[in-house]
Amino acid sequence: MRLTINTPIDSDFFTHKLQVVIAATKDGTPGIFFSDNLPKPDRHLLLGMAQSVLFAVQESDADIVIFADSCEVVLHSNGLHSLNPDLLIARDEFGEYKVIAVNPKQQAKKVAGQMLRWFTGTIRLDVP
């Protein structure tokens, strides 16, 4: 699984083979995409990623978060999926992850918080 990003990103991370991609928007449920040849990750891993991302966005951690004015992404996994996320999280085969925050910092914080609440509620209520 890999991504094609139309915005110039100063990171070679997105050339790595990816295992998990989460695309969150301010208006909806996060889209979660997994690599086909691996088992689905543990639900607590996804919650931990959401918690880490919220903290990284709040702190503007330049090692993890890349702020962009706009970003269109094409996900290459079982065909092409066009994504227009407000917050994009990608985890590679080495366990490292990066975040592209499309909106200004305040909006990115809001989307990260909504995503964390969604994962928390889903894990407590919907996932066995």
N, C-alpha and C positions, 0 to 999 in steps of 0.2 A: 504494500500500500504506500502510495506517495502522493505528494501535493504539488500542484502547479499554482504559483502565486503571481498575480499580475503586478503587484507593487514591488519595487526593488527592496529587498530585505537584506540587511548587512549581517547575514548569518548563513553558514553552510549547513546548519542543523537540518533544514528542510530537504536536503539532498539524501539524508539517511533513510533507511527503510523504517517505516513507522508501524507501530503496533496498535495504538489507540489514537483516534482523533475525536475531539468533542467540539462541536460548533454550537455556540450559545447566542441567542438573540434576546433583545430586551422584551420581545413580545411573545415568546413561545418556549416550548419544551426544548431542551438541548438535544441536538442530534448526536448520537454516539455511534462511531464506526470502529470496527475491530478488524484486525488482519485475519484473513480467512484460514490461514494454515496454523493458527494457534488457538488454544482454548480461550473462551471469554475470560477477561480478568475478573478477579474477585470484586464483589460489590463494594467492599471496604476500601479497596485500592482506588476506585472511582471517587468515593467520598473523600479520601485522603488527598487525592489530586485536587478536588474542588476546594478543599480547605487551604492547601498550599498555594493555589492560584489566587484565592482571595487575598491572602497575606502578601503575596508577591506583587499584586496589583496595587494594594494599599501602600506598600513601601516603594513602589516604582523600581523594583529590583531589575536593573539593566541586564543582569546575567540571564534572566528568565523572560522578562516582559519586553516586547517590542511594540511601541506605540506607532500606529500608522493612521494617516488621514482617511484612507479608504483602502479596501482590499477585496478583491474577488478571488475566490479559490476554486480550483477544480481538483476534486479528490479522485484518484485513479485506484479503484478497487471494485472489481466486478462491473466494469464499465466506468463511465464518467459521471460524477455527481457535482453539479455546480452549487457552491455554497456562498452565501453572503452573510457571514456571521458578524456579530458585534464583538465576540470574543472567541478566539480559536485556540484550542489547546492540543498539542501534539506530543505524544510520547514515543520515543524511538526504541529500537531493539536493545539498547544498553540501559534503559530505565531513566534516561534523561528526558526532560520535557521543556518545551518553550511555549510561550503564549503570545499571540498577536492580538493586541487590543486596538480595535478599529476606531473606537470613539475617543473623545477626550477623557482624561483620567477620571473625572467624576462619574461619567457615564459608564466607564469600564468597571469602576468599583460597584456601581449599582447592578450591572449585569452579573458580575462575579458573585455578589451577595444573593441575587435571585437564583443563580445556578446552584449555589451551596444549599439554599433552602429547598430547592427542588430535589436535589440528591438526598438530603436528610429526610424529607417527607417520603420520598419513594422507597428508601431503604427501610424506614420504620413501618410504612403502611402497605406497600405494594409488593415488595420483593420478599419471598420466603427465606 
